[in-house]
Amino acid sequence: MQNVLNRVPSTDALHRRRGAFAGFLAGVAVPLMLVGLFVVSFRGYGIMEQAPQPPQVYSNF
């Protein structure tokens, strides 16, 4: 158990690596936002939304 506790990083080590954490979060978030923007601009609606229904072109007899 002591070996596991020794391997847990201290708060000082986490503070020194804050740039790496910020880079990781930016590396994940920015591409996802860009892909989402591209999908919405290309399709006209988001990923989780229903596609707009086309207008009915024939009469209902």
All heavy atoms as TSV, in Angstrom:
chain	resi	resn	atom	element	x	y	z
A	1	MET	N	N	0.831	-1.192	0.000
A	1	MET	CA	C	0.000	0.000	0.000
A	1	MET	C	C	0.877	1.259	0.000
A	1	MET	O	O	0.514	2.257	-0.609
A	1	MET	CB	C	-0.915	-0.050	1.226
A	1	MET	CG	C	-1.887	1.072	1.270
A	1	MET	SD	S	-3.039	0.910	-0.087
A	1	MET	CE	C	-4.090	2.251	0.203
A	2	GLN	N	N	1.977	1.177	0.692
A	2	GLN	CA	C	2.869	2.334	0.761
A	2	GLN	C	C	3.466	2.650	-0.610
A	2	GLN	O	O	3.656	3.823	-0.944
A	2	GLN	CB	C	3.986	2.079	1.796
A	2	GLN	CG	C	4.825	3.288	2.101
A	2	GLN	CD	C	4.022	4.390	2.776
A	2	GLN	OE1	O	3.039	4.120	3.469
A	2	GLN	NE2	N	4.408	5.616	2.563
A	3	ASN	N	N	3.746	1.605	-1.421
A	3	ASN	CA	C	4.278	1.836	-2.762
A	3	ASN	C	C	3.279	2.586	-3.639
A	3	ASN	O	O	3.658	3.442	-4.439
A	3	ASN	CB	C	4.646	0.507	-3.423
A	3	ASN	CG	C	5.899	-0.090	-2.830
A	3	ASN	OD1	O	6.699	0.620	-2.230
A	3	ASN	ND2	N	6.054	-1.387	-3.001
A	4	VAL	N	N	2.001	2.257	-3.490
A	4	VAL	CA	C	0.962	2.949	-4.269
A	4	VAL	C	C	0.884	4.413	-3.853
A	4	VAL	O	O	0.794	5.310	-4.691
A	4	VAL	CB	C	-0.400	2.248	-4.091
A	4	VAL	CG1	C	-1.515	3.043	-4.732
A	4	VAL	CG2	C	-0.346	0.829	-4.650
A	5	LEU	N	N	0.918	4.670	-2.578
A	5	LEU	CA	C	0.845	6.052	-2.093
A	5	LEU	C	C	2.079	6.850	-2.493
A	5	LEU	O	O	1.980	8.064	-2.720
A	5	LEU	CB	C	0.673	6.065	-0.576
A	5	LEU	CG	C	-0.668	5.555	-0.053
A	5	LEU	CD1	C	-0.672	5.524	1.467
A	5	LEU	CD2	C	-1.808	6.397	-0.582
A	6	ASN	N	N	3.226	6.211	-2.594
A	6	ASN	CA	C	4.436	6.924	-3.017
A	6	ASN	C	C	4.384	7.304	-4.489
A	6	ASN	O	O	5.046	8.250	-4.912
A	6	ASN	CB	C	5.674	6.071	-2.755
A	6	ASN	CG	C	5.993	6.003	-1.280
A	6	ASN	OD1	O	5.577	6.858	-0.512
A	6	ASN	ND2	N	6.722	4.976	-0.887
A	7	ARG	N	N	3.627	6.570	-5.291
A	7	ARG	CA	C	3.549	6.862	-6.727
A	7	ARG	C	C	2.525	7.931	-7.074
A	7	ARG	O	O	2.508	8.448	-8.183
A	7	ARG	CB	C	3.220	5.591	-7.502
A	7	ARG	CG	C	4.360	4.617	-7.478
A	7	ARG	CD	C	4.016	3.372	-8.198
A	7	ARG	NE	N	5.088	2.409	-8.023
A	7	ARG	CZ	C	5.534	1.631	-8.977
A	7	ARG	NH1	N	4.985	1.686	-10.165
A	7	ARG	NH2	N	6.502	0.788	-8.741
A	8	VAL	N	N	1.647	8.274	-6.160
A	8	VAL	CA	C	0.661	9.324	-6.398
A	8	VAL	C	C	1.393	10.665	-6.421
A	8	VAL	O	O	2.154	10.974	-5.502
A	8	VAL	CB	C	-0.429	9.315	-5.304
A	8	VAL	CG1	C	-1.388	10.480	-5.467
A	8	VAL	CG2	C	-1.183	7.994	-5.321
A	9	PRO	N	N	1.193	11.477	-7.473
A	9	PRO	CA	C	1.923	12.749	-7.535
A	9	PRO	C	C	1.442	13.732	-6.464
A	9	PRO	O	O	0.280	13.760	-6.089
A	9	PRO	CB	C	1.615	13.271	-8.930
A	9	PRO	CG	C	0.390	12.561	-9.364
A	9	PRO	CD	C	0.368	11.251	-8.647
A	10	SER	N	N	2.361	14.532	-6.001
A	10	SER	CA	C	2.020	15.537	-4.998
A	10	SER	C	C	1.385	16.742	-5.694
A	10	SER	O	O	1.400	16.877	-6.910
A	10	SER	CB	C	3.276	15.975	-4.248
A	10	SER	OG	O	4.156	16.640	-5.131
A	11	THR	N	N	0.850	17.636	-4.896
A	11	THR	CA	C	0.230	18.836	-5.458
A	11	THR	C	C	1.278	19.732	-6.120
A	11	THR	O	O	0.977	20.433	-7.076
A	11	THR	CB	C	-0.514	19.626	-4.377
A	11	THR	OG1	O	0.383	19.945	-3.317
A	11	THR	CG2	C	-1.676	18.819	-3.832
A	12	ASP	N	N	2.495	19.692	-5.622
A	12	ASP	CA	C	3.573	20.484	-6.227
A	12	ASP	C	C	3.910	19.958	-7.616
A	12	ASP	O	O	4.128	20.739	-8.552
A	12	ASP	CB	C	4.810	20.446	-5.327
A	12	ASP	CG	C	5.876	21.426	-5.786
A	12	ASP	OD1	O	5.482	22.530	-6.237
A	12	ASP	OD2	O	7.070	21.103	-5.694
A	13	ALA	N	N	3.924	18.647	-7.779
A	13	ALA	CA	C	4.201	18.058	-9.095
A	13	ALA	C	C	3.069	18.379	-10.070
A	13	ALA	O	O	3.304	18.641	-11.247
A	13	ALA	CB	C	4.390	16.555	-8.967
A	14	LEU	N	N	1.837	18.346	-9.589
A	14	LEU	CA	C	0.700	18.690	-10.453
A	14	LEU	C	C	0.755	20.159	-10.872
A	14	LEU	O	O	0.409	20.501	-11.996
A	14	LEU	CB	C	-0.617	18.388	-9.736
A	14	LEU	CG	C	-0.926	16.918	-9.476
A	14	LEU	CD1	C	-2.204	16.778	-8.681
A	14	LEU	CD2	C	-1.005	16.149	-10.772
A	15	HIS	N	N	1.193	21.018	-9.957
A	15	HIS	CA	C	1.297	22.441	-10.274
A	15	HIS	C	C	2.374	22.687	-11.336
A	15	HIS	O	O	2.205	23.527	-12.212
A	15	HIS	CB	C	1.610	23.229	-8.999
A	15	HIS	CG	C	1.659	24.700	-9.204
A	15	HIS	ND1	N	0.527	25.445	-9.467
A	15	HIS	CD2	C	2.697	25.581	-9.212
A	15	HIS	CE1	C	0.873	26.709	-9.610
A	15	HIS	NE2	N	2.184	26.824	-9.468
A	16	ARG	N	N	3.478	21.940	-11.265
A	16	ARG	CA	C	4.538	22.084	-12.268
A	16	ARG	C	C	4.086	21.597	-13.639
A	16	ARG	O	O	4.578	22.086	-14.650
A	16	ARG	CB	C	5.779	21.299	-11.837
A	16	ARG	CG	C	6.583	21.947	-10.758
A	16	ARG	CD	C	7.959	21.296	-10.634
A	16	ARG	NE	N	7.902	19.842	-10.632
A	16	ARG	CZ	C	7.935	19.079	-9.547
A	16	ARG	NH1	N	8.008	19.635	-8.361
A	16	ARG	NH2	N	7.906	17.769	-9.643
A	17	ARG	N	N	3.180	20.642	-13.696
A	17	ARG	CA	C	2.743	20.057	-14.965
A	17	ARG	C	C	1.462	20.700	-15.490
A	17	ARG	O	O	0.818	20.168	-16.388
A	17	ARG	CB	C	2.502	18.556	-14.786
A	17	ARG	CG	C	3.685	17.778	-14.310
A	17	ARG	CD	C	4.677	17.510	-15.378
A	17	ARG	NE	N	4.043	16.706	-16.418
A	17	ARG	CZ	C	4.577	16.453	-17.582
A	17	ARG	NH1	N	5.755	16.906	-17.859
A	17	ARG	NH2	N	3.947	15.730	-18.478
A	18	ARG	N	N	1.069	21.862	-14.971
A	18	ARG	CA	C	-0.197	22.481	-15.382
A	18	ARG	C	C	-0.201	22.843	-16.861
A	18	ARG	O	O	-1.238	22.791	-17.504
A	18	ARG	CB	C	-0.504	23.689	-14.516
A	18	ARG	CG	C	0.406	24.869	-14.703
A	18	ARG	CD	C	0.077	25.997	-13.729
A	18	ARG	NE	N	0.920	27.148	-13.944
A	18	ARG	CZ	C	2.080	27.359	-13.355
A	18	ARG	NH1	N	2.539	26.484	-12.492
A	18	ARG	NH2	N	2.781	28.436	-13.611
A	19	GLY	N	N	0.946	23.168	-17.425
A	19	GLY	CA	C	1.017	23.449	-18.859
A	19	GLY	C	C	0.737	22.212	-19.698
A	19	GLY	O	O	0.086	22.280	-20.731
A	20	ALA	N	N	1.202	21.068	-19.243
A	20	ALA	CA	C	0.936	19.816	-19.956
A	20	ALA	C	C	-0.539	19.464	-19.884
A	20	ALA	O	O	-1.125	19.003	-20.872
A	20	ALA	CB	C	1.775	18.689	-19.365
A	21	PHE	N	N	-1.158	19.687	-18.731
A	21	PHE	CA	C	-2.590	19.420	-18.603
A	21	PHE	C	C	-3.401	20.363	-19.477
A	21	PHE	O	O	-4.365	19.951	-20.131
A	21	PHE	CB	C	-3.041	19.545	-17.142
A	21	PHE	CG	C	-2.463	18.482	-16.247
A	21	PHE	CD1	C	-1.866	18.829	-15.054
A	21	PHE	CD2	C	-2.503	17.156	-16.598
A	21	PHE	CE1	C	-1.335	17.864	-14.226
A	21	PHE	CE2	C	-1.968	16.171	-15.778
A	21	PHE	CZ	C	-1.386	16.530	-14.587
A	22	ALA	N	N	-3.023	21.630	-19.514
A	22	ALA	CA	C	-3.735	22.596	-20.352
A	22	ALA	C	C	-3.557	22.258	-21.825
A	22	ALA	O	O	-4.506	22.358	-22.615
A	22	ALA	CB	C	-3.229	24.010	-20.068
A	23	GLY	N	N	-2.377	21.828	-22.228
A	23	GLY	CA	C	-2.151	21.429	-23.607
A	23	GLY	C	C	-2.958	20.206	-23.989
A	23	GLY	O	O	-3.478	20.100	-25.095
A	24	PHE	N	N	-3.065	19.255	-23.075
A	24	PHE	CA	C	-3.873	18.067	-23.334
A	24	PHE	C	C	-5.338	18.434	-23.503
A	24	PHE	O	O	-6.001	17.980	-24.438
A	24	PHE	CB	C	-3.703	17.060	-22.195
A	24	PHE	CG	C	-4.597	15.867	-22.331
A	24	PHE	CD1	C	-4.294	14.864	-23.235
A	24	PHE	CD2	C	-5.732	15.748	-21.550
A	24	PHE	CE1	C	-5.121	13.768	-23.368
A	24	PHE	CE2	C	-6.557	14.654	-21.670
A	24	PHE	CZ	C	-6.252	13.659	-22.585
A	25	LEU	N	N	-5.856	19.276	-22.601
A	25	LEU	CA	C	-7.265	19.678	-22.697
A	25	LEU	C	C	-7.520	20.478	-23.970
A	25	LEU	O	O	-8.553	20.297	-24.632
A	25	LEU	CB	C	-7.671	20.483	-21.468
A	25	LEU	CG	C	-7.748	19.678	-20.173
A	25	LEU	CD1	C	-8.046	20.601	-18.995
A	25	LEU	CD2	C	-8.782	18.595	-20.281
A	26	ALA	N	N	-6.602	21.355	-24.341
A	26	ALA	CA	C	-6.759	22.112	-25.579
A	26	ALA	C	C	-6.665	21.191	-26.790
A	26	ALA	O	O	-7.385	21.360	-27.775
A	26	ALA	CB	C	-5.712	23.210	-25.661
A	27	GLY	N	N	-5.794	20.194	-26.723
A	27	GLY	CA	C	-5.650	19.249	-27.818
A	27	GLY	C	C	-6.864	18.379	-28.013
A	27	GLY	O	O	-7.103	17.866	-29.108
A	28	VAL	N	N	-7.646	18.180	-26.978
A	28	VAL	CA	C	-8.876	17.406	-27.088
A	28	VAL	C	C	-10.043	18.315	-27.467
A	28	VAL	O	O	-10.843	17.986	-28.344
A	28	VAL	CB	C	-9.172	16.669	-25.762
A	28	VAL	CG1	C	-10.550	16.054	-25.765
A	28	VAL	CG2	C	-8.126	15.596	-25.520
A	29	ALA	N	N	-10.171	19.469	-26.826
A	29	ALA	CA	C	-11.343	20.317	-26.985
A	29	ALA	C	C	-11.370	21.053	-28.321
A	29	ALA	O	O	-12.425	21.139	-28.956
A	29	ALA	CB	C	-11.409	21.326	-25.833
A	30	VAL	N	N	-10.256	21.589	-28.762
A	30	VAL	CA	C	-10.240	22.402	-29.985
A	30	VAL	C	C	-10.630	21.592	-31.226
A	30	VAL	O	O	-11.486	22.037	-31.998
A	30	VAL	CB	C	-8.877	23.119	-30.149
A	30	VAL	CG1	C	-8.758	23.768	-31.509
A	30	VAL	CG2	C	-8.692	24.141	-29.047
A	31	PRO	N	N	-10.073	20.403	-31.452
A	31	PRO	CA	C	-10.518	19.639	-32.627
A	31	PRO	C	C	-11.993	19.243	-32.568
A	31	PRO	O	O	-12.686	19.254	-33.590
A	31	PRO	CB	C	-9.633	18.396	-32.626
A	31	PRO	CG	C	-8.435	18.792	-31.882
A	31	PRO	CD	C	-8.901	19.764	-30.840
A	32	LEU	N	N	-12.488	18.900	-31.372
A	32	LEU	CA	C	-13.902	18.557	-31.255
A	32	LEU	C	C	-14.792	19.748	-31.588
A	32	LEU	O	O	-15.824	19.594	-32.259
A	32	LEU	CB	C	-14.213	18.044	-29.852
A	32	LEU	CG	C	-13.675	16.656	-29.526
A	32	LEU	CD1	C	-13.967	16.303	-28.078
A	32	LEU	CD2	C	-14.272	15.622	-30.456
A	33	MET	N	N	-14.416	20.934	-31.134
A	33	MET	CA	C	-15.203	22.123	-31.452
A	33	MET	C	C	-15.135	22.449	-32.938
A	33	MET	O	O	-16.138	22.830	-33.545
A	33	MET	CB	C	-14.733	23.312	-30.614
A	33	MET	CG	C	-15.135	23.213	-29.169
A	33	MET	SD	S	-14.815	24.705	-28.218
A	33	MET	CE	C	-13.042	24.709	-28.140
A	34	LEU	N	N	-13.966	22.295	-33.551
A	34	LEU	CA	C	-13.845	22.570	-34.985
A	34	LEU	C	C	-14.652	21.590	-35.817
A	34	LEU	O	O	-15.314	21.982	-36.792
A	34	LEU	CB	C	-12.377	22.544	-35.403
A	34	LEU	CG	C	-11.523	23.705	-34.914
A	34	LEU	CD1	C	-10.070	23.493	-35.312
A	34	LEU	CD2	C	-12.043	25.013	-35.450
A	35	VAL	N	N	-14.637	20.322	-35.451
A	35	VAL	CA	C	-15.438	19.324	-36.170
A	35	VAL	C	C	-16.916	19.613	-35.980
A	35	VAL	O	O	-17.699	19.520	-36.933
A	35	VAL	CB	C	-15.076	17.903	-35.705
A	35	VAL	CG1	C	-16.086	16.885	-36.186
A	35	VAL	CG2	C	-13.687	17.537	-36.187
A	36	GLY	N	N	-17.327	19.968	-34.777
A	36	GLY	CA	C	-18.727	20.319	-34.532
A	36	GLY	C	C	-19.153	21.520	-35.349
A	36	GLY	O	O	-20.247	21.542	-35.919
A	37	LEU	N	N	-18.313	22.527	-35.441
A	37	LEU	CA	C	-18.624	23.707	-36.249
A	37	LEU	C	C	-18.735	23.338	-37.724
A	37	LEU	O	O	-19.637	23.803	-38.424
A	37	LEU	CB	C	-17.550	24.770	-36.044
A	37	LEU	CG	C	-17.714	26.068	-36.831
A	37	LEU	CD1	C	-18.972	26.799	-36.381
A	37	LEU	CD2	C	-16.497	26.942	-36.662
A	38	PHE	N	N	-17.831	22.484	-38.202
A	38	PHE	CA	C	-17.879	22.057	-39.598
A	38	PHE	C	C	-19.145	21.259	-39.883
A	38	PHE	O	O	-19.794	21.467	-40.915
A	38	PHE	CB	C	-16.645	21.214	-39.931
A	38	PHE	CG	C	-16.670	20.657	-41.320
A	38	PHE	CD1	C	-16.416	21.475	-42.406
A	38	PHE	CD2	C	-16.968	19.323	-41.538
A	38	PHE	CE1	C	-16.447	20.965	-43.692
A	38	PHE	CE2	C	-17.002	18.810	-42.812
A	38	PHE	CZ	C	-16.741	19.623	-43.896
A	39	VAL	N	N	-19.518	20.355	-38.982
A	39	VAL	CA	C	-20.717	19.541	-39.193
A	39	VAL	C	C	-21.961	20.412	-39.227
A	39	VAL	O	O	-22.827	20.249	-40.096
A	39	VAL	CB	C	-20.826	18.453	-38.096
A	39	VAL	CG1	C	-22.194	17.815	-38.079
A	39	VAL	CG2	C	-19.768	17.397	-38.312
A	40	VAL	N	N	-22.061	21.354	-38.311
A	40	VAL	CA	C	-23.237	22.225	-38.276
A	40	VAL	C	C	-23.278	23.123	-39.502
A	40	VAL	O	O	-24.337	23.320	-40.105
A	40	VAL	CB	C	-23.248	23.060	-36.974
A	40	VAL	CG1	C	-24.279	24.166	-37.039
A	40	VAL	CG2	C	-23.523	22.155	-35.790
A	41	SER	N	N	-22.146	23.644	-39.936
A	41	SER	CA	C	-22.159	24.528	-41.107
A	41	SER	C	C	-22.396	23.745	-42.392
A	41	SER	O	O	-22.986	24.263	-43.334
A	41	SER	CB	C	-20.843	25.307	-41.202
A	41	SER	OG	O	-19.771	24.422	-41.435
A	42	PHE	N	N	-21.971	22.498	-42.452
A	42	PHE	CA	C	-22.152	21.695	-43.659
A	42	PHE	C	C	-23.567	21.138	-43.757
A	42	PHE	O	O	-24.182	21.189	-44.820
A	42	PHE	CB	C	-21.132	20.548	-43.659
A	42	PHE	CG	C	-21.171	19.697	-44.894
A	42	PHE	CD1	C	-20.727	20.201	-46.107
A	42	PHE	CD2	C	-21.648	18.404	-44.845
A	42	PHE	CE1	C	-20.763	19.418	-47.249
A	42	PHE	CE2	C	-21.696	17.619	-45.974
A	42	PHE	CZ	C	-21.250	18.122	-47.184
A	43	ARG	N	N	-24.104	20.622	-42.642
A	43	ARG	CA	C	-25.421	19.985	-42.666
A	43	ARG	C	C	-26.548	20.940	-42.324
A	43	ARG	O	O	-27.697	20.692	-42.698
A	43	ARG	CB	C	-25.445	18.823	-41.681
A	43	ARG	CG	C	-24.560	17.694	-42.142
A	43	ARG	CD	C	-24.434	16.558	-41.180
A	43	ARG	NE	N	-25.570	16.305	-40.330
A	43	ARG	CZ	C	-25.630	15.306	-39.469
A	43	ARG	NH1	N	-24.625	14.483	-39.370
A	43	ARG	NH2	N	-26.673	15.133	-38.708
A	44	GLY	N	N	-26.276	21.972	-41.586
A	44	GLY	CA	C	-27.323	22.913	-41.213
A	44	GLY	C	C	-27.984	22.601	-39.889
A	44	GLY	O	O	-28.828	23.352	-39.421
A	45	TYR	N	N	-27.636	21.477	-39.278
A	45	TYR	CA	C	-28.158	21.112	-37.971
A	45	TYR	C	C	-27.095	20.289	-37.257
A	45	TYR	O	O	-26.173	19.774	-37.879
A	45	TYR	CB	C	-29.484	20.349	-38.063
A	45	TYR	CG	C	-29.414	19.095	-38.916
A	45	TYR	CD1	C	-29.176	17.855	-38.360
A	45	TYR	CD2	C	-29.607	19.160	-40.294
A	45	TYR	CE1	C	-29.111	16.725	-39.134
A	45	TYR	CE2	C	-29.551	18.029	-41.076
A	45	TYR	CZ	C	-29.307	16.809	-40.487
A	45	TYR	OH	O	-29.244	15.680	-41.251
A	46	GLY	N	N	-27.241	20.158	-35.959
A	46	GLY	CA	C	-26.221	19.488	-35.158
A	46	GLY	C	C	-26.259	17.980	-35.276
A	46	GLY	O	O	-27.084	17.389	-35.976
A	47	ILE	N	N	-25.365	17.342	-34.556
A	47	ILE	CA	C	-25.240	15.887	-34.612
A	47	ILE	C	C	-26.421	15.210	-33.937
A	47	ILE	O	O	-26.948	14.215	-34.431
A	47	ILE	CB	C	-23.919	15.452	-33.949
A	47	ILE	CG1	C	-22.744	16.006	-34.739
A	47	ILE	CG2	C	-23.812	13.939	-33.856
A	47	ILE	CD1	C	-21.413	15.809	-34.057
A	48	MET	N	N	-26.866	15.723	-32.811
A	48	MET	CA	C	-27.908	15.060	-32.029
A	48	MET	C	C	-29.315	15.516	-32.403
A	48	MET	O	O	-30.271	15.016	-31.845
A	48	MET	CB	C	-27.674	15.313	-30.536
A	48	MET	CG	C	-26.341	14.817	-30.029
A	48	MET	SD	S	-26.132	13.046	-30.192
A	48	MET	CE	C	-27.298	12.465	-28.996
A	49	GLU	N	N	-29.447	16.437	-33.320
A	49	GLU	CA	C	-30.764	16.948	-33.681
A	49	GLU	C	C	-31.366	16.128	-34.815
A	49	GLU	O	O	-30.672	15.488	-35.586
A	49	GLU	CB	C	-30.661	18.411	-34.112
A	49	GLU	CG	C	-30.174	19.324	-33.012
A	49	GLU	CD	C	-29.969	20.744	-33.503
A	49	GLU	OE1	O	-30.229	21.003	-34.683
A	49	GLU	OE2	O	-29.533	21.569	-32.709
A	50	GLN	N	N	-32.686	16.177	-34.910
A	50	GLN	CA	C	-33.387	15.519	-36.010
A	50	GLN	C	C	-33.180	16.325	-37.283
A	50	GLN	O	O	-33.148	17.552	-37.265
A	50	GLN	CB	C	-34.890	15.456	-35.708
A	50	GLN	CG	C	-35.236	14.526	-34.566
A	50	GLN	CD	C	-35.405	13.102	-35.061
A	50	GLN	OE1	O	-35.677	12.881	-36.224
A	50	GLN	NE2	N	-35.232	12.154	-34.164
A	51	ALA	N	N	-33.061	15.615	-38.396
A	51	ALA	CA	C	-32.926	16.296	-39.685
A	51	ALA	C	C	-34.238	16.999	-40.016
A	51	ALA	O	O	-35.315	16.479	-39.744
A	51	ALA	CB	C	-32.577	15.296	-40.766
A	52	PRO	N	N	-34.180	18.193	-40.620
A	52	PRO	CA	C	-35.423	18.866	-40.995
A	52	PRO	C	C	-36.157	18.062	-42.060
A	52	PRO	O	O	-35.558	17.504	-42.966
A	52	PRO	CB	C	-34.952	20.220	-41.536
A	52	PRO	CG	C	-33.489	20.120	-41.707
A	52	PRO	CD	C	-32.994	18.980	-40.926
A	53	GLN	N	N	-37.475	17.995	-41.918
A	53	GLN	CA	C	-38.298	17.240	-42.859
A	53	GLN	C	C	-38.530	18.056	-44.127
A	53	GLN	O	O	-38.871	19.238	-44.054
A	53	GLN	CB	C	-39.646	16.883	-42.219
A	53	GLN	CG	C	-39.514	15.996	-40.994
A	53	GLN	CD	C	-38.890	14.647	-41.328
A	53	GLN	OE1	O	-39.155	14.079	-42.374
A	53	GLN	NE2	N	-38.036	14.170	-40.445
A	54	PRO	N	N	-38.357	17.429	-45.290
A	54	PRO	CA	C	-38.608	18.164	-46.536
A	54	PRO	C	C	-40.104	18.417	-46.700
A	54	PRO	O	O	-40.932	17.671	-46.169
A	54	PRO	CB	C	-38.084	17.218	-47.625
A	54	PRO	CG	C	-38.107	15.871	-47.002
A	54	PRO	CD	C	-37.901	16.073	-45.542
A	55	PRO	N	N	-40.470	19.463	-47.418
A	55	PRO	CA	C	-41.901	19.745	-47.601
A	55	PRO	C	C	-42.559	18.655	-48.451
A	55	PRO	O	O	-41.938	18.039	-49.306
A	55	PRO	CB	C	-41.915	21.094	-48.319
A	55	PRO	CG	C	-40.566	21.188	-48.951
A	55	PRO	CD	C	-39.624	20.430	-48.080
A	56	GLN	N	N	-43.834	18.445	-48.187
A	56	GLN	CA	C	-44.595	17.437	-48.928
A	56	GLN	C	C	-44.918	17.993	-50.327
A	56	GLN	O	O	-45.475	19.072	-50.462
A	56	GLN	CB	C	-45.872	17.115	-48.183
A	56	GLN	CG	C	-46.660	15.972	-48.760
A	56	GLN	CD	C	-47.836	15.603	-47.886
A	56	GLN	OE1	O	-47.989	16.151	-46.809
A	56	GLN	NE2	N	-48.645	14.690	-48.363
A	57	VAL	N	N	-44.565	17.253	-51.362
A	57	VAL	CA	C	-44.739	17.753	-52.733
A	57	VAL	C	C	-45.950	17.159	-53.425
A	57	VAL	O	O	-46.280	17.566	-54.530
A	57	VAL	CB	C	-43.472	17.478	-53.579
A	57	VAL	CG1	C	-42.299	18.279	-53.059
A	57	VAL	CG2	C	-43.151	16.005	-53.628
A	58	TYR	N	N	-46.625	16.198	-52.828
A	58	TYR	CA	C	-47.813	15.619	-53.438
A	58	TYR	C	C	-49.005	15.895	-52.547
A	58	TYR	O	O	-48.875	16.107	-51.350
A	58	TYR	CB	C	-47.633	14.119	-53.666
A	58	TYR	CG	C	-47.255	13.355	-52.418
A	58	TYR	CD1	C	-48.227	12.864	-51.567
A	58	TYR	CD2	C	-45.927	13.144	-52.096
A	58	TYR	CE1	C	-47.881	12.184	-50.423
A	58	TYR	CE2	C	-45.576	12.453	-50.962
A	58	TYR	CZ	C	-46.559	11.974	-50.123
A	58	TYR	OH	O	-46.219	11.300	-48.996
A	59	SER	N	N	-50.181	15.887	-53.130
A	59	SER	CA	C	-51.379	16.155	-52.329
A	59	SER	C	C	-51.809	14.872	-51.632
A	59	SER	O	O	-51.499	13.765	-52.056
A	59	SER	CB	C	-52.497	16.681	-53.212
A	59	SER	OG	O	-52.808	15.710	-54.190
A	60	ASN	N	N	-52.508	15.027	-50.553
A	60	ASN	CA	C	-52.972	13.902	-49.762
A	60	ASN	C	C	-54.385	13.538	-50.231
A	60	ASN	O	O	-55.353	14.159	-49.852
A	60	ASN	CB	C	-52.958	14.268	-48.280
A	60	ASN	CG	C	-53.107	13.064	-47.408
A	60	ASN	OD1	O	-53.154	11.938	-47.889
A	60	ASN	ND2	N	-53.165	13.305	-46.110
A	61	PHE	N	N	-54.519	12.525	-51.087
A	61	PHE	CA	C	-55.835	12.148	-51.633
A	61	PHE	C	C	-56.603	11.347	-50.655
A	61	PHE	O	O	-56.503	10.306	-50.325
A	61	PHE	CB	C	-55.659	11.369	-52.947
A	61	PHE	CG	C	-55.133	12.233	-54.056
A	61	PHE	CD1	C	-53.851	12.056	-54.531
A	61	PHE	CD2	C	-55.902	13.230	-54.602
A	61	PHE	CE1	C	-53.365	12.827	-55.553
A	61	PHE	CE2	C	-55.428	14.008	-55.627
A	61	PHE	CZ	C	-54.145	13.804	-56.096
